[in-house]
Amino acid sequence: MHEFQIIRKYFSKLSFNNKSSLGLNDDVFFDRSKKLVISVDTYVEGIHFINFENPNLVIKKIIRSSISDIICKGVKPRYYFISGSGNKKTFTKKNLKLISKSLDQEQKKYSINLCGGDTTFSKKLSFTITSVGFSDKIVHRNKAKLYDNIYVTGNLGDSFIGLKVLQKKIYLNQKLTRYFKNKYFYPNIQINITNKLLSIANTSIDISDGLVADLEKLINNQKLSYELYLNDIPISKNLNRLIKLKIIKKIDTVIRGDDYQILFTASPSKSRIISKISKSLGIKISKIGKICSHNQKSQIFNEKNKKIALKNKGYFHRF
């Protein structure tokens, strides 16, 4: 079973009397009366990060990916809790100093504060982050409307290339190697668009498991489908170079995860407003598709307007 089957079969019923749980079908808990928004994420070595050779970088990636869950809801994170399971090989004095320094840098960058956590001994290294924000409104999942445009912030695919470089499955020159590694460890989460999302987005999610996988999660309780246009999916100049050199295909990069960009839908009437927001904030916001009737299948079209058959839709936790 994958994670969503487990949630539906064993845990969803436990939340029926709690509207704030959002049916366990979103990445946050939202109590409107208390203006409270909470998300929880666990990161395991070998699954969410390759190793702990660079603890300072791993912690930055973990913190950013965690608060991204709240940011994509249109809420600014305020507090976080961190729990770690490790041993004397991973929690050395040197590593702990690096972790502390990185957390301090992230706190200053995103105006967040550490509030608590826990540490336990374990042979397997893992971290759990609880992020907290305050708002009386969020952008929910499963609120897309027929004929909505589909948008994404920033560029997609760079983090996946960074992962492949770290795994030594792609070899690049020193400059490109540094660029893609940085994109993997330092996701450019779009915190500056947070307040604007509430006025433009009908529904939203951050891209963690992959563009297609997360888009399908975004509308999984709605009788809707989608069309995506590969040519419109934004990529960096450096990734475009690799594609032109035929090192990798565009479709094989942009559908992967770890980008932590915001994927949202909006009414066509909001297109001008979104364009203005993009320019004023200096954030790339690209229209990459549209929401369609459930009477047609979800599809991706290439630059020649031909349908693309996907072998991989992104990452899924399977048990």
C-alpha positions as CSV (number, residue, x, y, z in Angstrom):
1,M,0.0,0.0,0.0
2,H,1.1,3.6,-0.5
3,E,0.8,6.3,2.2
4,F,-2.6,7.6,1.0
5,Q,-4.2,4.2,1.0
6,I,-3.0,3.7,4.6
7,I,-4.4,7.0,5.7
8,R,-7.8,6.4,4.1
9,K,-8.1,2.8,5.4
10,Y,-6.8,3.2,8.9
11,F,-6.7,6.8,10.1
12,S,-9.2,9.0,8.2
13,K,-12.1,7.7,10.3
14,L,-10.3,8.9,13.5
15,S,-10.6,12.5,12.3
16,F,-14.3,12.6,11.2
17,N,-15.3,14.7,14.2
18,N,-12.5,17.1,13.8
19,K,-13.0,19.6,10.9
20,S,-9.6,21.1,11.6
21,S,-7.9,17.9,10.4
22,L,-9.2,18.6,6.9
23,G,-10.0,15.0,6.5
24,L,-6.2,14.2,6.7
25,N,-6.2,15.1,3.0
26,D,-4.0,18.2,3.3
27,D,-0.5,18.9,4.6
28,V,-1.7,21.1,7.4
29,F,-4.0,21.2,10.4
30,F,-6.2,24.3,10.4
31,D,-8.2,25.6,13.3
32,R,-10.0,28.8,12.0
33,S,-11.3,29.9,15.4
34,K,-7.8,29.8,16.9
35,K,-6.1,31.0,13.8
36,L,-3.8,28.0,14.0
37,V,-2.0,26.3,11.2
38,I,0.3,23.3,11.8
39,S,2.3,20.9,9.6
40,V,4.4,17.9,10.5
41,D,7.1,16.3,8.4
42,T,9.6,13.4,9.0
43,Y,12.9,13.1,7.1
44,V,14.9,9.8,7.0
45,E,18.4,9.3,5.9
46,G,18.6,7.3,2.7
47,I,15.0,8.4,1.7
48,H,14.8,12.1,2.1
49,F,18.5,12.9,2.0
50,I,21.3,10.7,0.8
51,N,23.7,10.9,3.7
52,F,24.8,13.2,6.5
53,E,28.1,14.3,5.1
54,N,26.9,17.9,5.1
55,P,24.7,18.2,8.1
56,N,24.5,22.0,7.8
57,L,23.1,21.7,4.3
58,V,20.7,18.8,5.1
59,I,19.2,20.8,8.0
60,K,18.6,23.8,5.7
61,K,16.8,21.7,3.2
62,I,14.7,20.0,5.9
63,I,13.6,23.3,7.4
64,R,12.8,24.9,4.1
65,S,10.8,21.9,2.8
66,S,8.9,21.8,6.1
67,I,7.8,25.4,6.2
68,S,7.0,25.2,2.5
69,D,3.9,23.2,3.6
70,I,2.5,26.2,5.4
71,I,3.7,28.8,2.9
72,C,1.8,27.2,0.0
73,K,-1.4,27.6,2.1
74,G,-0.9,31.3,2.1
75,V,0.4,31.4,5.7
76,K,3.7,32.6,7.0
77,P,5.5,30.2,9.4
78,R,6.2,31.6,12.8
79,Y,7.5,28.7,15.0
80,Y,9.0,25.3,14.6
81,F,9.8,22.2,16.7
82,I,12.6,19.8,15.7
83,S,13.1,16.2,16.9
84,G,16.1,14.1,16.0
85,S,16.9,10.4,16.2
86,G,20.6,9.6,15.8
87,N,23.7,8.3,17.6
88,K,27.3,9.3,18.5
89,K,28.4,9.0,14.9
90,T,25.8,11.4,13.6
91,F,25.3,13.7,16.6
92,T,29.0,14.6,17.1
93,K,30.0,17.9,18.6
94,K,31.1,19.1,15.2
95,N,27.8,18.2,13.5
96,L,25.7,19.7,16.3
97,K,27.6,23.0,16.0
98,L,26.9,23.0,12.2
99,I,23.3,22.1,12.7
100,S,22.9,24.9,15.3
101,K,24.5,27.5,13.0
102,S,22.3,26.5,10.1
103,L,19.2,26.7,12.2
104,D,20.2,30.2,13.3
105,Q,20.7,31.3,9.7
106,E,17.3,29.9,8.6
107,Q,15.6,31.5,11.6
108,K,16.9,34.9,10.6
109,K,16.1,34.4,6.9
110,Y,12.5,33.3,7.4
111,S,11.7,35.0,10.7
112,I,10.9,31.8,12.5
113,N,11.8,30.6,16.0
114,L,12.7,27.3,17.6
115,C,10.2,26.3,20.3
116,G,11.1,22.8,21.4
117,G,11.5,19.2,20.2
118,D,13.1,16.0,21.3
119,T,16.2,13.8,20.8
120,T,16.4,10.0,21.0
121,F,19.1,7.4,20.3
122,S,18.7,5.5,17.1
123,K,20.8,3.6,14.6
124,K,18.8,5.3,11.8
125,L,19.1,9.0,11.5
126,S,15.9,11.0,11.1
127,F,14.4,14.4,11.9
128,T,10.8,15.5,12.4
129,I,9.8,19.1,12.0
130,T,6.6,20.6,13.3
131,S,5.9,24.0,11.7
132,V,3.4,26.5,13.1
133,G,1.7,29.6,11.6
134,F,-1.3,31.8,12.4
135,S,-4.1,32.7,10.1
136,D,-7.9,32.7,9.9
137,K,-7.8,31.7,6.3
138,I,-5.8,29.2,4.1
139,V,-5.8,28.0,0.5
140,H,-7.3,24.5,0.7
141,R,-6.8,21.5,-1.5
142,N,-9.6,20.2,-3.7
143,K,-11.0,23.6,-4.4
144,A,-10.1,23.8,-8.0
145,K,-12.7,25.0,-10.4
146,L,-13.5,23.8,-14.0
147,Y,-11.4,25.8,-16.5
148,D,-9.0,27.1,-13.8
149,N,-5.5,27.9,-15.1
150,I,-2.7,25.9,-13.5
151,Y,0.3,27.9,-12.3
152,V,3.7,27.1,-10.8
153,T,6.2,29.5,-9.2
154,G,10.0,29.4,-10.0
155,N,11.7,26.7,-12.0
156,L,11.3,23.0,-11.9
157,G,13.8,20.2,-12.3
158,D,17.1,21.6,-10.9
159,S,16.8,19.8,-7.6
160,F,16.4,16.5,-9.4
161,I,19.6,17.1,-11.4
162,G,21.3,18.0,-8.1
163,L,20.2,14.7,-6.6
164,K,21.6,12.8,-9.6
165,V,24.9,14.7,-9.4
166,L,25.2,13.8,-5.7
167,Q,24.3,10.1,-6.5
168,K,27.1,10.3,-9.1
169,K,24.7,9.3,-11.9
170,I,25.3,12.5,-13.8
171,Y,28.8,14.1,-14.2
172,L,29.1,17.8,-15.0
173,N,31.8,20.5,-15.0
174,Q,32.6,22.1,-11.6
175,K,30.4,25.2,-12.2
176,L,27.3,23.2,-13.1
177,T,27.9,20.7,-10.4
178,R,28.0,23.5,-7.8
179,Y,24.9,25.1,-9.3
180,F,22.7,22.0,-9.2
181,K,23.9,20.8,-5.8
182,N,23.0,24.2,-4.4
183,K,19.5,23.9,-6.0
184,Y,19.1,20.5,-4.2
185,F,20.2,21.7,-0.8
186,Y,18.8,25.3,-0.9
187,P,15.2,25.1,-2.3
188,N,14.1,28.6,-3.3
189,I,10.8,28.6,-1.4
190,Q,8.6,31.5,-2.3
191,I,7.7,33.0,1.1
192,N,7.2,36.5,-0.4
193,I,4.1,35.4,-2.3
194,T,2.4,34.0,0.8
195,N,0.0,36.9,1.4
196,K,-0.9,37.2,-2.2
197,L,-1.9,33.5,-2.6
198,L,-5.1,34.0,-0.5
199,S,-6.4,36.5,-3.1
200,I,-5.5,34.6,-6.3
201,A,-5.5,30.9,-5.7
202,N,-8.5,28.6,-5.6
203,T,-6.3,25.6,-4.4
204,S,-2.7,25.0,-3.8
205,I,0.1,22.6,-2.8
206,D,3.9,22.7,-2.8
207,I,5.8,20.4,-5.2
208,S,7.6,17.9,-3.0
209,D,6.9,14.5,-4.6
210,G,6.7,15.8,-8.2
211,L,4.6,18.0,-10.5
212,V,2.2,15.3,-11.7
213,A,2.0,13.4,-8.4
214,D,1.3,16.6,-6.4
215,L,-1.2,17.9,-9.0
216,E,-3.2,14.7,-8.7
217,K,-3.1,15.0,-4.9
218,L,-4.3,18.6,-5.3
219,I,-7.6,17.5,-7.0
220,N,-7.9,13.9,-5.7
221,N,-11.4,14.4,-4.3
222,Q,-12.8,16.3,-7.2
223,K,-14.3,15.0,-10.4
224,L,-11.8,16.9,-12.6
225,S,-8.9,16.3,-14.9
226,Y,-6.0,18.4,-16.2
227,E,-4.0,19.3,-19.2
228,L,-0.3,20.2,-18.8
229,Y,1.9,21.7,-21.6
230,L,5.5,20.6,-21.4
231,N,6.7,23.6,-23.3
232,D,5.3,26.0,-20.8
233,I,6.8,24.3,-17.7
234,P,9.6,26.7,-16.5
235,I,13.2,25.5,-16.3
236,S,16.5,27.3,-15.6
237,K,19.0,28.2,-18.3
238,N,21.4,25.6,-16.9
239,L,18.9,22.8,-17.1
240,N,18.0,23.9,-20.6
241,R,21.7,23.5,-21.5
242,L,21.6,19.9,-20.4
243,I,18.5,19.2,-22.3
244,K,20.0,20.7,-25.5
245,L,23.1,18.6,-25.0
246,K,20.7,15.6,-24.7
247,I,22.1,14.7,-21.3
248,I,18.5,14.4,-20.0
249,K,15.0,14.9,-21.4
250,K,12.8,17.7,-20.0
251,I,9.9,15.5,-19.1
252,D,12.2,13.3,-17.0
253,T,13.2,16.3,-14.8
254,V,10.2,18.5,-14.4
255,I,7.9,15.7,-13.1
256,R,10.3,14.9,-10.3
257,G,10.1,16.3,-6.7
258,D,12.1,18.3,-4.2
259,D,11.5,21.7,-6.0
260,Y,9.2,23.0,-3.2
261,Q,7.7,25.5,-5.6
262,I,4.0,26.4,-5.3
263,L,1.6,24.7,-7.6
264,F,-1.8,26.4,-7.7
265,T,-4.9,27.0,-9.7
266,A,-6.7,30.3,-10.4
267,S,-9.6,31.6,-12.4
268,P,-8.7,32.9,-15.9
269,S,-10.0,36.3,-14.7
270,K,-7.1,36.5,-12.3
271,S,-4.4,36.2,-15.1
272,R,-3.6,40.0,-15.2
273,I,-3.4,40.2,-11.4
274,I,-1.1,37.2,-11.3
275,S,1.1,38.8,-13.9
276,K,1.3,42.0,-11.9
277,I,2.2,40.1,-8.7
278,S,4.9,38.2,-10.6
279,K,6.5,41.5,-11.7
280,S,6.1,43.4,-8.5
281,L,7.6,40.6,-6.4
282,G,10.2,39.5,-8.9
283,I,8.9,35.9,-8.7
284,K,8.5,33.8,-11.9
285,I,4.9,32.6,-12.1
286,S,4.1,30.4,-15.1
287,K,0.8,29.2,-16.5
288,I,1.4,25.5,-17.4
289,G,-2.0,24.1,-18.0
290,K,-5.7,24.1,-17.2
291,I,-8.3,22.2,-15.2
292,C,-10.7,20.2,-17.4
293,S,-13.8,18.1,-17.1
294,H,-13.6,14.6,-15.6
295,N,-15.1,13.4,-18.9
296,Q,-11.7,13.6,-20.5
297,K,-8.5,12.0,-19.2
298,S,-5.7,14.0,-17.7
299,Q,-3.0,14.6,-20.3
300,I,0.4,16.2,-20.9
301,F,1.3,17.6,-24.3
302,N,4.8,18.1,-25.7
303,E,5.9,21.1,-27.8
304,K,4.5,19.4,-30.9
305,N,1.1,19.1,-29.2
306,K,1.4,15.3,-28.9
307,K,0.4,13.4,-25.8
308,I,3.1,12.2,-23.6
309,A,2.9,8.8,-21.9
310,L,4.4,8.9,-18.4
311,K,6.3,6.0,-16.9
312,N,6.9,7.8,-13.7
313,K,4.5,10.4,-12.1
314,G,6.8,11.2,-9.2
315,Y,7.6,9.8,-5.8
316,F,5.3,7.7,-3.6
317,H,6.0,6.2,-0.2
318,R,5.1,2.5,-0.5
319,F,4.9,0.1,2.4
